Amino acid sequence: MPEAPGLLVLMGSGETSPTMVEVHRAAARRLRPGARAVLLDTPYAFQENAADISARARRYFARSVGLDVDVAPDAEARVAGADWVFSGPGSPTYALDRWARSGVSGDLRARVRARSGVTVLASAAACTAGLATVPVYEIYKVGAEPHWREGIDLLEPLGLRAVLIPHFDNAEGGTHDTRYCYLGERRLSRMERELPPGTAVLGVDEHTALVIDLVTEAVEVAGRGGVTVRLPGSATVLPAGTRTGLAELRHLAEGGAGAGGAPMSSTPAAAPQAGVTLEETIHASERAFAEAVAAPDLAAAARVVLELEAEIVSWAADTEEDAGGVEQARELMRLLIARLGEQAATAGVHTVIGPLLALRGELRAQGGYAVADALREALLEGGVLVEDTPDGPRWSVAPPSRVR
């Protein structure tokens, strides 16, 4: 391990979710023992729940990555001397304004220029990394005319004349185009014409990271999606698992041979297993539950609820609010629990009570008392009274007065 590792990691989203754990762990393995790790809360510091977001992020890095992270307000941060620096979701323009005043912008550029330290920017923070920044809040949520803001340009010391757009493959708009960090094709095409000549767009998909070794100049695409190098009239997609070099990435960004195809001298690697997203888990759980109830196999249906609850716990630190978030998963779990209770009334108590009590016991054993209580309430709605005793749970058909 080098004494002063140099690494720049730019994530499209999912920075505190299970999908990016292995990317974080790989970066953390480069650090010296006792490394100083700093989380810049600036992009979301204006939010009322900023302290909660920071607390969840700290738990994620401590439990999943093995990093003890300090939260540093930008005015007090001295990121230049930190071994590891992370910043994530929120407003790109809020971060730009604060970092410009506090000197953090210069500190971040100095880290990259010196090819030293691990710097991880994700989502809103990653959006600031190029020579220009998408003011996504102002355009998408407030309705401002499409425009650019000056970025902190961490890519310039690497010889890359580019802007960086996270959430590049976002599809949560449904009936309208939310690709390219919620810009869509129409607005991005218009904005591209306003960039300085020779400027490329680097698009990083959700749950995906562009990893640049600042010392060896090795480049890797990790995660679930890809990185797009986009120029007027052409686009090259580097899928997850691609390993290439910074020289080849520069070549693509300059419109050299290979644009529209595979990068010169790149080495495709087996795509790492980044896991499924929580949105995918939600849809899969709905399908599996419906199939189990139709069978009918109540034990399998109960298992679906248990597995969904475990996924919710593993995603609890996620600091973004993308489609398929934790609250949506909780809503689905409550719905599935209610349906399990309904089965007690329609399928016959003796048919369903065994699997449901087993599910409740597993939930309690894992500390999921709130979910176990919700299941007990659902059973009561279905006409079954469950009481906990020193000898274990006891059930009976609830008297009419007890059923709401």
Buried (B, 14 or more C-beta within 10 A) or exposed (E): EEEEBBBBBBBBBBBBBBBBBBBBEBBBEBBEEEBBBBBBBBBBBEBEEBEEBBEBBBBBBBEBBEBEBEBBEBEEBEBBEBBBBBBBBBBBBBBBEBBBEBBBBBBBBBBBBEBBBBBBBBBBBBBBBBBBBBBBBBBBEEEEEBBBBEBBBBBBBBEBBBBBBBBBBBEEEEEEBBBBBBBBEEBBEEBBEEBEEEBBBBBBBBBBBBBBBBEEBBBBBBBBBBBBBBBBEBBBBBBBBBBBBBEBBBBBBBBEEBBBEBBBEBEBBEBBEBBBBBBEBBEBBBEBBBBBBEEBEBBBBBBBBBBBBBBBBBBEBBBBEBBBBBEBBBEBBBEBBBBBBBBBBEBEBEEBBEBBBBBBEBBBEBEBEEBBEBBBBBBBBBBBBBEEEEEEBEBEEBEEEEBE
